[in-house]
Amino acid sequence: MDPEIVIAQTTSDNEDQAKALARGAVESKLAAGVHIDAPITAFYWWKGKVEAAQEWRISYMTSADRLPALEAWLHEKHPYDVPQWVTLPVTGGSEAYLSWVVDETHPR
C-alpha cells in the first residue's frame, strides 16, 4: 500500500517566522516541501471580538505517518497561543511527486 500524503497548514503573522517554520520543518525531514503564500488578510473571532490580521499561509507537504511529529514540532515552535492546524488529504497526483514526498520525509 502506498503511504498517504497530506498537506498540513498553519499561518503566521510574521514573514520571517513563516520562513523559519518552513525551513525548520524541511531541515528536520518533517515535510518534503513547504509553500508560503503571499500575505493574506484573515478575519477571525478572538477573545470575544472580530480581529483582522495580515498573515502568511504555510502549507507543508508530508506523509501521514510523519504528521504527528510535524504537529508536535510546530506547536513547540509556533508563537501563537492557538495556531491554525488543519490537514488536507491528497487524493491524487503525479506518482513521481508523491513518491518524492515519501522519500524526503523518511530519513535513511
N, C-alpha and C positions, 0 to 999 in steps of 0.2 A: 504494500500500500504506500502511495506517495504521501509524504508529510504534508499536513495542512499549512497553508501560507495565510498570514493575516497582515492587515495594515492596522497599526495602532496609532492613535492620535492624541496629542495634547496641544496646549497653547502656552505662549509666554508673552509677557508684556514688554519684553526687552530683546532686541535683536541679538545682542552678544550672548545673552543667556540661551536663546534658542539655538544659536550655533554651538554653544558648549554642550547643550543637551543632545544635539545631533551628533557631534564629533565623538563625544564620550560613549554613546551607545554603539557607534560603528567600531571605535577602537576596542571596545570590550567584547566585540563579536555578538552583541545582543540584537543587532539589526544589521542586515546586509547593506542597506542604503536608507537614507533619510532625505525627505524633501521638506524644505521650509518655504511656505507660501508667503508672498509679499504681505505687508501689513493689511490686516482685515479689521473691520470695526465690529466689535462684539457688544451686544446688549444682553444683560442678564440680571436676575434678582440676586442681591447680596445684602444680608443683614437688614431685610425689610424694605429695601428700595431698589429701584431700577438703576443700574450702573451702565456706563458706556466706556469702552476702552479700546485702544489700538492694541492688537495682538498679532503674533506670528503663529500660524498653524504649523505644527511639526508632525509629519507623517512618517512612521517607522515601518519598513518592510522587514518582516521577520517570519520565522516558522513558529507554529503554535506551541511547540514544546519549549521554546525559548521565551515565550510570552510571560510566564510568571517571574522569571529572573529580570526581564526588561522592566516589568511593572514595579518590582521591588526596588530596582536601581533608580528608576525615575522618581518614585516617591521619596527616596533618600536625597536625591539631588535637586529636586524641583523646589523653588522658593514659595510657591503658593500654598496656602493652608489646605485648599481642596483643588488640586489640579484636575483639569479635564482629563479623563482617561476613558477612551472608547476604542473598541476594536471592531474591525470590519472584516468579514471573511472574504477571501479571494476565491471566487468560484470558477475562475478560468484564467487563461493567459498563455503566453508562449512557454512551451516546455523548457526551452533553454533559460529563460529568465527565472522561472520558478525553481529550476534546479540550481541556478546561481544563488538564489536567496537561501536555499537549504545549505549549500556548500559553505557559504560565508558565515552562517550562524552556528555552525558546528565545528568548533576548533578541533584541529587534528592532533 
